[in-house]
Amino acid sequence: MKKMTKIIPIIMIVLLTALTLIYIDFKEANVYLNFKQFDRGTMSIEYNNDNGNFINNVKEIQSIAKKNNVILAKSNIDNKKENGVNVYISLETINEMCELLNKNFKIKKLNDSKNKTGFISTYNNDTNNQIGLINDLFGDHYYSYYLMDEMIEKNDNMFGEYFIFYTNFQDYSNFMNDVNNFMGVDMRSTSLSNGVQGYIGILIIGSAIFLFLFYLIFQVYEYNNDSKKIGCMRLLGFDMQKINKNMIIRKLKIYCISLILTLLLAIVFIKNITFYHLILLLGVDFIIILVTYLISLLSCIIINKNYQITNILKMQNITLKISKVSYIFKTLMTMMLLCFFVITFKSVLNLSDKLKSYNESKNLLNYGIFQSYVANQPEAYDYNKQYNLYLNIINNMETFYAQFNDYSQYTTTDWKNIKSDEKNGKFYIYDSIDKNYIKKENIKIYDLDNNEVDINSIQNIFFLFPKSKKNQIDVFEKFNSDTDEYYLKFNSKYTFNAYLYDDQKIDTYQINYKYIESPILRVIDTSLKKPYFADGLGISLFGNGLITGLKIKLIDDDKEKTMETLSEYIDKSEMTNLFGASSFITYNDYFNDEIIASELLVLFSSLAIVLILGVYILISLQLIKLFIKGKKKDILVKKLLGFDNNIIFEKLYRKNLNNTILSIILSFIILIIFKQINISFGIIALVLLILDFITTLISIKSMKLSSIYLDLKGGTYD
């Protein structure tokens, strides 16, 4: 136990230093798309074939932004750099961009180029166009800042979400009104943050409070064991400050050495740590050492305030009294532990709910789509070239097709109307998949006589009905008969064919609406030659955002290698001008922030639980040890008389149980008052009761009778 009081502050220094560095890194990274001194709004520019000259629209919106004193920023995935992001800012000159970024970041100047193609990045690109390098603490965020004209010049993705930075709300309001009037539609949108920094901050504060509380208890135990030393110093006339200095001086040296070593390790292993970061770490670690000193002083006061010098020197009744005080500590500690776990559980659920789309879409992370294309290119209307690209991709790469309606927009009333129309044969909706999808999902296919069918034996486009809708096939065929001529254009042998599948949930592979119950499905083949955006019955090869039908699996989970292969097929099909730098996006790119948040959630939650439970168990063990010391005479007599351990320690079992139950009741009341109670309370309370019983049992079973004899003779006190 004496060793633990020396180790815990070292653990605190290492743990809180690491958490502080991570918090600083995320705090700084949060500014990459949320500039200091600016409020931020968002708007969404959606591509529409009827928009006319889309590029001119974007340029006009930039002019409106300048007129209203707001700054636009557009972030696109950088396909040349894994996890890279290109940020385009609506300023006219490089000097203006440098001035803006210098207010937000520490930038190392690389050259004096005034070229409009110049950029500033968080990593070294080894090019003369890079005019500045932003210091990123861990070097794990890859952002590059360009003028917005560069986005147009590079044919990068121009539609989607734009950030609007403003210092005066009236400017923002005027800008949005002007843009809405120009575009003829409301352009506002909302952007959510996952709040990872807040969770890390809560964890740092929570960890510090618990560690300091545990350390206080350990320190009281250690000074109890050194009571004779404290008593001797009091006889010699030492005041409290002098006693405390003598008790802690050796440990302070150890902690200071640990602090220096921790800072040296940070300098060696952290890529871009600065003097400013070191000052922050030094401040945090200094607070730890200061609190350690104050805890030591408080421990000396506790020992000296309640006992006479003669009692301290003779060790009379101190252990028993300390054990009684310790049970108060344990009650408080158990309450804090229970409340902490319940609140943490609720926070984890809240964050998990924010990550719901990500958690449900993990089976898509190693797939990508052509989410966008460059507007107003002649290739957008060359359907033969697009079809050739489609064939090259599906014949040479691993793909599947899943084009589902955007059901996230459907209300309860919409669903009722759809079911009513289907029942009456007035209207049907269906979604499109291919054979690869059926194989991937292991969907069994049956003919109308309920005989299982080999999917490879079916050659044409066909329709799949859940068995519950078998009686609607004839009506559906008549309703859908006008599309037969459409399919005959591409396949002269086409005939309407219907098959069945077992009623089941079908994965839409969408972000906002994951599953649909037993829909009607159209299974396409390679005969369709028109794109989806041309007539709605064609193939969704590109340009439909995250609901684009064709999903392309990454080659060896490597986006760069996949892009090289796709580029070959794009060049071969003469479609180079149609696809910009960010046209192809992986779902891993889309969920990048959610992946980081999820990993941190698991890491920090596990770390906090292991650390806090570990120290809680150590405290519980020490409490039992103190109780046994206080009752050592009674225990020895009963042992010598042959009493069973269960009878000897019955009072201890009961005392621990009552203490834990009292803590649970008080915690329950506190959580109700602060409206934090949830279902996890009962589970965590039960775990603590079981843990407390096991801890007591292990302590008693491991007790040796010889140690009691030594205690009676005054031979050991630890």
C-alpha positions in Angstrom: 0.0 0.0 0.0 2.9 2.4 0.7 4.1 1.8 -2.9 0.7 2.7 -4.3 0.8 6.2 -2.7 4.0 6.8 -4.7 2.7 5.3 -7.9 -0.7 7.0 -8.2 0.6 10.6 -8.7 3.0 9.3 -11.3 0.0 7.6 -13.1 -1.8 10.9 -12.7 1.0 12.8 -14.4 1.3 10.4 -17.3 -2.5 10.0 -17.8 -3.5 13.6 -17.5 -0.6 14.7 -19.7 -1.7 12.3 -22.4 -5.3 13.4 -22.1 -4.4 17.0 -22.1 -2.3 16.6 -25.3 -5.2 14.8 -27.0 -7.6 17.5 -25.9 -5.3 20.3 -27.2 -5.0 18.5 -30.5 -8.7 18.2 -31.0 -9.3 21.7 -29.8 -6.9 23.1 -32.4 -8.2 20.8 -35.1 -11.8 22.1 -34.4 -10.7 25.4 -35.8 -9.8 24.0 -39.2 -13.4 24.3 -40.3 -14.6 26.7 -37.7 -12.4 29.9 -37.6 -11.9 31.8 -34.4 -13.6 35.2 -34.1 -16.2 34.1 -36.7 -19.7 32.8 -36.3 -20.6 30.0 -38.7 -23.6 29.1 -40.7 -24.1 26.6 -43.5 -25.9 26.4 -46.8 -26.3 23.7 -49.3 -26.0 24.0 -53.1 -27.7 21.1 -54.8 -26.9 20.2 -58.4 -29.9 20.4 -60.8 -29.8 19.8 -64.5 -32.1 22.9 -64.9 -29.7 25.2 -63.0 -28.1 26.4 -66.3 -24.5 27.4 -66.0 -23.6 26.0 -62.6 -20.1 27.4 -62.5 -21.5 30.9 -63.1 -23.9 30.4 -60.3 -21.1 29.6 -57.9 -19.1 32.6 -59.0 -22.2 34.8 -58.5 -22.7 33.4 -55.0 -19.0 34.4 -54.2 -19.8 37.9 -55.4 -22.8 38.1 -53.1 -20.7 36.9 -50.2 -18.1 39.6 -50.8 -20.8 42.3 -51.1 -22.3 41.2 -47.7 -18.9 40.9 -45.9 -19.1 37.1 -45.4 -16.6 34.4 -46.3 -17.5 31.1 -47.9 -15.6 27.9 -47.4 -16.1 24.6 -49.2 -14.4 21.4 -47.9 -13.8 18.5 -50.3 -12.1 15.1 -49.8 -8.6 15.1 -51.2 -8.3 11.9 -53.3 -4.5 12.2 -53.5 -4.1 12.1 -49.7 -5.7 9.6 -47.4 -7.9 11.4 -44.9 -6.9 14.6 -46.7 -9.3 17.6 -47.0 -9.2 20.5 -49.4 -10.7 23.7 -48.1 -11.6 26.5 -50.6 -12.1 30.0 -49.3 -13.9 32.8 -51.1 -11.2 35.4 -51.0 -9.6 37.2 -53.9 -5.9 37.1 -53.1 -3.4 34.9 -51.4 -2.5 37.7 -49.0 -6.1 37.8 -47.8 -6.1 34.1 -47.2 -2.8 34.2 -45.3 -4.1 37.1 -43.1 -7.2 35.1 -42.3 -5.4 31.9 -41.5 -2.7 33.7 -39.5 -5.4 34.8 -37.0 -6.3 31.1 -36.4 -3.1 29.1 -36.7 0.6 29.1 -36.2 1.9 29.1 -39.8 5.5 28.5 -40.8 6.2 30.6 -44.0 7.7 28.5 -46.8 7.9 31.0 -49.7 6.6 34.4 -50.9 4.7 33.2 -53.9 1.6 35.4 -54.7 0.3 32.9 -57.3 -3.4 32.2 -57.0 -2.7 28.5 -57.1 -0.7 28.8 -53.8 -2.0 27.1 -50.8 -1.4 26.6 -47.0 -1.4 23.1 -45.6 -1.1 21.2 -42.3 1.5 18.9 -43.9 4.4 19.3 -46.2 3.4 18.7 -49.9 6.9 19.1 -51.3 5.7 21.6 -54.0 6.6 25.2 -54.7 2.9 26.2 -54.6 2.8 25.5 -50.9 3.4 28.9 -49.3 2.8 28.0 -45.6 2.8 25.1 -43.2 0.3 25.0 -40.3 1.6 23.4 -37.1 -0.6 20.4 -36.3 0.3 18.9 -33.0 0.2 15.2 -33.8 0.5 15.7 -37.6 -2.6 13.5 -38.1 -5.0 16.1 -39.6 -4.4 16.8 -43.4 -6.0 20.1 -44.4 -5.0 22.2 -47.3 -6.4 25.7 -47.9 -6.9 27.2 -51.4 -8.7 30.2 -52.9 -12.1 29.2 -54.2 -11.2 30.0 -57.8 -8.9 27.0 -57.6 -11.9 24.8 -56.9 -13.4 25.9 -60.2 -10.1 25.6 -62.0 -9.5 22.1 -60.9 -13.1 21.0 -61.6 -13.4 20.0 -58.0 -16.9 19.3 -56.5 -18.8 22.5 -56.3 -22.1 21.4 -54.9 -23.0 20.3 -51.4 -22.5 22.0 -48.1 -20.8 25.4 -47.8 -19.7 27.1 -44.6 -20.6 30.8 -44.1 -18.3 32.8 -41.8 -19.5 36.1 -40.5 -18.9 38.6 -37.6 -22.2 40.4 -38.0 -25.5 38.5 -38.0 -27.1 41.2 -40.2 -24.5 40.5 -42.9 -25.3 36.8 -42.7 -29.0 37.4 -43.0 -28.6 39.8 -45.9 -26.3 37.3 -47.7 -28.8 34.4 -47.2 -31.7 36.6 -48.5 -29.7 37.6 -51.6 -28.6 34.0 -52.3 -32.2 32.7 -51.8 -33.5 35.3 -54.2 -30.8 34.5 -56.8 -31.2 30.7 -56.6 -35.0 30.8 -56.2 -34.9 28.3 -53.3 -34.0 28.4 -49.6 -30.3 27.4 -49.3 -30.0 27.1 -45.6 -28.9 23.9 -44.0 -27.8 22.7 -40.6 -24.4 21.2 -39.6 -23.9 19.1 -36.5 -20.7 18.5 -34.5 -20.0 15.3 -32.7 -18.6 17.2 -29.7 -15.6 14.9 -29.1 -13.7 17.8 -27.4 -16.4 18.0 -24.8 -16.2 14.3 -23.9 -12.4 14.5 -23.6 -12.7 17.5 -21.4 -15.3 15.8 -19.1 -13.0 12.7 -19.0 -10.0 14.8 -18.0 -11.8 16.6 -15.1 -13.6 13.3 -14.0 -10.3 11.4 -14.0 -8.5 14.1 -12.0 -11.3 14.3 -9.3 -11.3 10.6 -8.8 -7.6 10.2 -8.8 -7.1 13.0 -6.3 -9.9 11.6 -4.0 -8.3 8.1 -4.1 -4.9 9.6 -3.5 -6.1 11.4 -0.4 -7.4 8.2 1.0 -4.2 6.4 0.3 -2.2 9.2 1.8 -4.2 9.1 5.0 -3.5 5.3 5.2 0.2 5.7 4.6 0.5 8.5 7.2 -1.5 6.3 9.6 1.2 3.7 9.2 3.9 6.3 9.8 2.1 7.7 12.9 5.1 7.0 15.1 7.3 9.1 12.8 4.8 12.0 12.9 4.5 11.7 16.7 8.3 11.9 17.1 8.4 15.1 15.0 5.6 16.6 17.1 7.6 15.8 20.3 10.6 17.6 18.8 8.5 20.7 18.3 8.0 20.6 14.5 5.1 22.5 13.1 2.6 21.1 10.6 4.4 22.5 7.5 7.7 21.1 8.7 6.3 17.7 9.4 4.6 17.6 6.0 7.8 18.7 4.2 9.8 15.8 5.8 7.0 13.4 4.9 6.7 14.3 1.3 10.1 15.6 0.2 11.3 12.3 -1.2 8.1 11.8 -3.2 8.1 15.3 -4.6 11.6 14.6 -6.0 10.2 11.5 -7.7 7.2 13.4 -9.1 9.4 16.2 -10.4 11.7 13.7 -12.1 8.6 12.0 -13.6 7.3 15.4 -14.8 10.6 16.1 -16.5 10.8 12.7 -18.1 7.2 13.0 -19.3 7.9 16.4 -21.0 11.1 15.0 -22.6 9.1 12.1 -24.0 6.5 14.5 -25.4 9.3 16.5 -27.0 10.9 13.4 -28.6 7.8 11.6 -29.7 5.2 14.3 -30.6 5.8 15.6 -34.0 4.9 19.3 -33.8 4.9 20.1 -30.1 5.7 23.7 -29.4 6.9 25.8 -26.5 3.3 26.9 -26.0 2.1 23.3 -25.7 4.9 22.5 -23.2 3.9 25.5 -21.0 0.3 24.2 -20.9 1.5 20.7 -20.0 3.9 22.2 -17.3 0.9 24.1 -15.9 -1.3 20.9 -15.7 1.5 18.9 -14.1 2.4 21.7 -11.7 -1.3 21.6 -10.5 -1.0 17.9 -10.0 2.1 18.3 -7.8 0.6 21.2 -5.9 -2.5 19.2 -5.1 -0.3 16.3 -4.1 1.4 18.5 -1.6 -1.9 19.9 -0.3 -3.3 16.3 0.1 -0.2 15.4 2.0 -0.7 18.4 4.3 -4.3 17.5 4.8 -3.4 13.9 5.7 -0.9 15.2 8.4 -3.7 17.4 9.8 -6.2 14.5 9.9 -3.7 12.3 11.8 -2.6 15.1 14.2 -6.0 16.7 14.9 -7.8 13.7 16.3 -5.1 12.0 18.4 -2.9 12.9 21.3 0.8 12.4 20.8 0.9 9.5 23.3 -1.8 7.7 21.4 0.1 8.2 18.1 3.3 6.9 19.6 1.6 3.9 21.1 -0.6 3.3 18.1 -3.6 3.2 20.5 -7.0 3.0 18.7 -5.7 4.9 15.7 -6.3 2.1 13.2 -9.9 1.5 14.4 -10.7 5.2 14.2 -9.1 5.5 10.8 -11.1 2.6 9.6 -14.3 4.3 10.8 -13.3 7.5 9.0 -12.4 5.4 5.9 -15.9 4.0 5.7 -17.1 7.5 5.3 -14.6 7.9 2.5 -15.8 4.6 1.0 -19.4 5.8 1.1 -18.6 9.0 -0.7 -16.3 7.1 -3.1 -19.0 4.5 -4.0 -21.5 7.3 -4.5 -19.2 9.2 -6.8 -18.3 6.0 -8.6 -21.9 5.0 -9.1 -23.0 8.4 -10.2 -20.0 8.7 -12.5 -20.7 5.4 -14.3 -24.4 6.2 -14.7 -23.7 9.7 -16.1 -20.9 8.3 -18.3 -23.3 5.6 -19.5 -25.8 8.2 -20.5 -23.1 10.3 -22.2 -21.9 7.2 -24.1 -25.5 6.5 -25.2 -25.9 10.1 -26.4 -22.7 10.0 -28.4 -23.5 6.5 -29.6 -26.9 7.9 -30.9 -25.0 10.6 -32.7 -22.9 7.8 -34.2 -25.9 5.7 -35.1 -25.6 6.2 -38.8 -21.9 5.2 -38.7 -22.5 2.1 -36.5 -25.2 0.9 -38.9 -23.0 1.5 -41.9 -19.8 -0.2 -41.0 -20.4 -2.8 -43.7 -20.0 0.0 -46.2 -16.7 1.4 -45.0 -14.6 -0.3 -47.6 -16.8 0.7 -50.5 -16.9 3.9 -52.5 -19.2 5.7 -54.9 -19.0 8.4 -57.6 -21.1 10.8 -55.5 -20.7 13.8 -57.9 -19.6 14.9 -61.3 -18.4 18.1 -63.0 -21.4 20.1 -64.2 -21.9 21.4 -67.7 -19.5 18.9 -69.4 -20.6 17.4 -72.7 -19.7 13.9 -71.3 -22.7 14.3 -69.0 -24.9 13.6 -72.0 -22.8 11.0 -73.7 -24.6 7.9 -72.4 -22.6 5.4 -74.5 -19.4 6.5 -72.9 -21.0 6.3 -69.5 -22.3 2.8 -70.3 -18.8 1.7 -71.4 -17.4 3.0 -68.1 -20.1 1.1 -66.2 -19.2 -2.2 -68.0 -15.5 -1.8 -67.4 -16.1 -1.3 -63.6 -18.5 -4.1 -63.0 -16.6 -6.6 -65.2 -13.2 -5.9 -63.6 -13.9 -4.8 -60.0 -15.9 -6.1 -57.1 -19.2 -4.2 -57.0 -22.9 -4.4 -56.0 -25.9 -2.3 -56.9 -28.4 -0.9 -54.4 -30.5 2.0 -55.6 -33.3 2.7 -53.0 -35.7 5.6 -52.7 -34.8 8.2 -50.1 -37.2 6.8 -47.5 -35.9 9.2 -44.8 -38.2 11.9 -46.4 -41.3 9.7 -46.0 -43.8 10.5 -43.3 -46.2 8.1 -41.5 -49.0 9.4 -43.7 -46.9 8.7 -46.8 -46.4 5.1 -45.8 -50.1 4.7 -45.1 -51.0 6.1 -48.5 -48.4 3.8 -50.2 -49.8 0.7 -48.5 -53.3 1.7 -49.4 -52.4 2.4 -53.1 -50.6 -0.9 -53.4 -53.5 -2.8 -51.8 -55.9 -1.2 -54.4 -53.5 -1.6 -57.3 -53.3 2.2 -57.9 -49.6 2.8 -57.3 -46.4 0.8 -56.6 -42.9 1.8 -55.6 -40.0 -0.5 -56.1 -36.2 -0.3 -55.6 -33.4 -1.6 -57.8 -30.6 -4.1 -57.0 -28.4 -6.5 -59.0 -27.5 -10.1 -58.6 -24.3 -9.2 -56.7 -26.5 -7.6 -54.1 -28.7 -10.8 -53.8 -25.6 -12.9 -53.4 -24.1 -10.5 -50.9 -27.2 -10.5 -48.8 -27.8 -14.3 -49.2 -31.4 -13.7 -50.4 -33.1 -17.0 -51.6 -35.1 -16.7 -54.8 -38.2 -18.8 -55.5 -40.4 -19.2 -58.5 -44.2 -18.7 -58.3 -44.6 -22.4 -57.3 -42.3 -21.8 -54.3 -39.4 -23.8 -55.8 -35.9 -22.3 -55.1 -34.2 -20.9 -58.2 -30.6 -20.6 -59.1 -30.1 -16.9 -59.6 -27.5 -17.4 -62.3 -30.1 -19.1 -64.5 -32.1 -15.9 -64.8 -30.8 -13.8 -67.7 -33.1 -10.7 -68.0 -34.2 -7.9 -65.8 -36.8 -9.4 -63.3 -38.9 -8.3 -60.3 -38.7 -9.8 -56.8 -41.8 -9.8 -54.6 -42.0 -10.8 -50.9 -44.1 -13.9 -50.5 -46.7 -11.8 -48.7 -47.3 -9.7 -51.9 -47.5 -12.7 -54.3 -51.2 -12.0 -55.0 -50.3 -8.5 -56.2 -48.0 -9.7 -59.1 -50.7 -9.7 -61.8 -51.9 -6.2 -60.9 -48.4 -4.9 -60.7 -47.6 -6.3 -64.2 -50.6 -4.4 -65.7 -49.6 -1.3 -63.7 -46.1 -1.5 -64.9 -46.7 -2.6 -68.5 -45.9 0.8 -70.0 -42.2 0.2 -69.0 -42.0 -3.0 -71.1 -41.2 -0.9 -74.2 -38.4 0.9 -72.3 -36.7 -2.4 -71.5 -37.2 -3.8 -75.0 -35.1 -0.9 -76.4 -32.1 -2.4 -74.7 -33.0 -6.1 -74.8 -35.3 -7.4 -77.6 -35.9 -10.6 -75.7 -37.2 -8.9 -72.5 -40.3 -10.3 -71.0 -41.8 -9.5 -67.6 -40.7 -12.1 -65.0 -41.5 -12.2 -61.3 -40.0 -14.3 -58.5 -40.5 -14.5 -54.8 -38.3 -14.1 -51.7 -38.9 -14.6 -48.0 -40.4 -11.6 -46.2 -37.4 -9.9 -44.5 -35.8 -6.7 -43.7 -33.7 -5.4 -46.7 -30.6 -3.4 -46.3 -30.9 -0.1 -48.3 -27.2 0.7 -47.8 -28.2 4.3 -47.2 -27.1 6.5 -44.3 -30.4 8.0 -43.1 -32.7 5.1 -43.6 -31.0 1.7 -43.1 -33.7 -1.0 -43.5 -37.0 -1.4 -45.3 -39.4 -4.2 -44.6 -40.1 -6.5 -47.6 -40.1 -4.1 -50.5 -40.7 -4.9 -54.2 -37.3 -5.1 -55.9 -36.3 -4.7 -59.5 -33.2 -6.8 -60.3 -31.2 -5.1 -63.1 -28.7 -6.6 -65.5 -26.1 -5.0 -67.8 -28.7 -4.2 -70.6 -29.7 -0.8 -69.3 -27.7 2.0 -71.0 -29.2 5.2 -69.8 -28.2 7.0 -66.5 -30.6 7.3 -63.6 -30.7 11.1 -63.7 -31.8 11.0 -67.4 -35.0 9.0 -67.0 -35.2 7.4 -63.5 -35.3 3.8 -64.9 -31.6 3.8 -65.9 -28.5 2.9 -63.8 -27.3 5.1 -61.0 -23.6 5.0 -61.8 -22.7 8.5 -60.4 -24.0 11.8 -59.3 -26.7 10.9 -56.7 -24.6 11.6 -53.6 -24.4 9.0 -50.9 -27.4 7.1 -52.3 -25.7 6.5 -55.7 -26.6 2.9 -56.7 -23.2 1.4 -57.8 -21.0 0.6 -54.8 -17.4 -0.1 -55.7 -15.3 -2.1 -53.2 -11.8 -0.7 -52.5 -8.9 -2.8 -53.9 -7.0 -4.2 -50.9 -8.8 -1.5 -48.8 -6.6 1.0 -50.5 -8.3 4.1 -51.8 -5.3 5.3 -53.8 -4.9 2.0 -55.6 -8.6 1.9 -56.3 -8.5 5.4 -57.7 -5.6 4.5 -60.0 -7.7 1.6 -61.4 -10.8 3.7 -61.8 -8.8 6.5 -63.5 -7.6 4.0 -66.1 -11.3 3.0 -66.9 -12.3 6.7 -66.9 -9.5 7.6 -69.4 -10.3 4.5 -71.5 -14.0 5.6 -71.7 -13.0 9.2 -72.5 -14.8 10.5 -69.4 -11.9 12.4 -67.8 -13.6 15.8 -67.8 -16.7 14.5 -66.1 -15.1 13.5 -62.8 -13.3 15.9 -60.5 -10.9 15.4 -57.7 -13.6 14.6 -55.1 -16.1 12.8 -57.4 -15.2 9.5 -55.9 -15.7 9.2 -52.1 -15.5 6.2 -49.8 -17.9 5.8 -47.0 -14.8 5.7 -44.8 -14.1 9.3 -45.9 -17.6 10.3 -45.1 -17.5 8.8 -41.6 -14.0 10.0 -40.8 -15.0 12.2 -37.8 -17.4 9.5 -36.6 -14.7 6.9 -36.8 -12.4 9.1 -34.7 -15.1 9.8 -32.2 -16.1 6.1 -31.9 -12.5 5.0 -31.4 -12.0 7.7 -28.7 -15.2 6.7 -27.1 -14.2 3.1 -26.7 -10.6 3.9 -25.7 -11.4 6.5 -23.0 -14.4 4.8 -21.6 -12.4 1.5 -21.2 -9.4 3.4 -19.7 -11.6 5.3 -17.2 -13.5 2.1 -16.2 -10.3 0.1 -15.7 -8.5 2.8 -13.8 -11.4 3.8 -11.5 -12.5 0.2 -10.7 -8.9 -0.8 -10.1 -8.3 1.9 -7.5 -11.8 1.3 -6.0 -10.8 -2.4 -5.4 -7.5 -1.3 -3.8 -9.4 1.1 -1.5 -11.9 -1.7 -0.6 -9.0 -4.1 0.2 -7.3 -1.5 2.4 -10.5 -0.8 4.3 -11.0 -4.5 5.1 -7.4 -4.6 6.2 -7.8 -1.7 8.5 -11.0 -3.2 10.0 -9.2 -6.5 10.7 -6.4 -4.5 12.4 -8.8 -2.7 14.6 -10.5 -5.9 15.7 -7.3 -8.1 15.7 -7.7 -9.1 19.4 -11.3 -10.3 18.9 -10.3 -12.1 15.7 -7.4 -13.8 17.3 -9.4 -15.1 20.3 -12.1 -16.4 18.0 -9.5 -18.0 15.8 -7.8 -19.7 18.8 -11.3 -21.0 20.0 -11.8 -22.5 16.5 -14.6 -20.3 15.2 -15.3 -20.5 11.5 -14.2 -17.5 9.3 -17.8 -16.9 8.3 -18.8 -16.4 11.9 -15.6 -14.4 12.8 -16.1 -12.0 9.9 -19.9 -11.9 9.8 -19.9 -8.4 11.1 -17.4 -7.3 8.4 -19.6 -8.8 5.7 -22.7 -7.0 7.1 -20.8 -3.7 7.6 -19.6 -3.7 4.0 -23.0 -4.7 2.6 -24.7 -2.0 4.6 -22.2 0.6 3.6 -22.6 -0.3 -0.1 -26.4 -0.3 0.1 -26.4 3.1 1.8 -24.2 4.4 -1.0 -26.6 3.0 -3.6 -29.6 4.6 -1.9 -27.9 8.0 -1.6 -26.7 7.8 -5.2 -30.2 7.0 -6.4 -31.6 10.0 -4.6 -28.9 12.3 -6.0 -29.5 11.0 -9.6 -33.2 11.5 -9.3 -32.8 15.1 -8.0 -30.5 15.9 -11.0 -32.7 13.9 -13.4 -29.8 11.6 -14.5 -31.3 8.2 -13.5 -31.4 5.6 -16.2 -31.6 1.8 -16.7 -27.9 1.4 -16.2 -28.2 2.3 -12.5 -29.6 -1.1 -11.4 -27.0 -3.0 -13.4 -24.1 -0.9 -12.1 -25.4 -1.1 -8.5 -25.6 -4.9 -8.8 -22.1 -5.1 -10.1 -20.8 -3.0 -7.2 -22.5 -5.3 -4.7 -21.0 -8.4 -6.2 -17.6 -6.7 -6.5 -17.7 -5.7 -2.9 -18.6 -9.2 -1.7 -15.8 -10.8 -3.9 -13.3 -8.2 -2.6 -14.2 -9.0 1.1 -14.1 -12.7 0.5 -10.7 -12.6 -1.2 -9.3 -10.4 1.6 -10.5 -12.8 4.3 -9.3 -15.9 2.5 -5.9 -14.4 2.0 -5.5 -13.5 5.7 -2.8 -15.4 7.6 -3.0 -16.2 11.3 0.7 -15.5 11.7 0.2 -11.8 10.7 -2.3 -11.5 13.6 0.3 -12.7 16.1 2.8 -10.2 14.8 0.2 -7.4 15.0 -0.5 -8.3 18.6 3.3 -8.0 19.3 3.5 -4.7 17.5 5.6 -6.2 14.8 3.8 -5.0 11.7 1.4 -2.2 10.9 1.1 -2.3 7.1 
